[in-house]
Amino acid sequence: MKLIKQRFSRPSTNARAVVTGAGSGIGRSFALELARRGGAVVCADLNLANAEETVAMIRELGAQGWAVACDVGKAKQVEALAKEAEALLGGPATLVINNAGVGIGGKFDELSLQDWKWVMDVNLWGVVHGCHYFVPGLKKQGGGAIINVASAASFTAAPEMSAYNVTKAGVRALSETLYAELKKDNIRVNVLCPTLVPTNIIKDGRIPERYSRLADHALMNYAMTTSDSVAKLTLNRLDKGELYTTPQVDAKLFWLMKRASPDLYARFLGFSYRFLG
């Protein structure tokens, strides 16, 4: 058992990794950083061409990479991904990063049930599928690690982001549960909760124009980090056995405010939305 724990003491190094949503943004940054750390990476993405671009970058670094098309919202495709990854990597994955996600915004009564299903399928069910089909392989080999990409939206509960907030809160709750449940199996879990990071999630999501303009302005002028720095920080915290990665100061402040006084925080949101929304 001691030898097994030593083997997985730094799960970000020399990993047999699978990254979903690896065709751009944080997913691509995770894949490239893992390659720099000696890993072999299966890059899964709905857009195969984007995943292949990431793989080309990995190979330029002298590492191994493979592109696989996968819709994480479909259980059968994630099941097939797990089997294909094991064949490509020469064994079960040692690190799984459930990163694929989509953005959505709008008033609750303006969102359709189809909108809810779309975002739930990718953001929440995609992570559930990833954990469901990869955890057995991690257990079988005696350990490994999972990173689930949530968002500060999982606890900030901003108005007009109900569907997105619910999916990300689910990812955080799942990660917290698995952190405790899988500890005895030598499987580490980290959940990433950033605020604004320059990615394609706004451009490719279902975001009302008034919000996408504001988000684009914020990303251009106020984003305090990059996807590369977020990936590095998250992998480092995973290696230390930490559960949470909250990269930006604003997310940390929201977290502290809500933990200190949940009721006061909710009142503040309601007051702000009433006069500023």
Summary of the structure (lengths in Angstrom):
residues: 277
radius of gyration: 18.3
end to end distance: 55.4
largest distance: 59.0
contacts: 974
relative contact order: 0.13
helix: 58%
strand: 13%
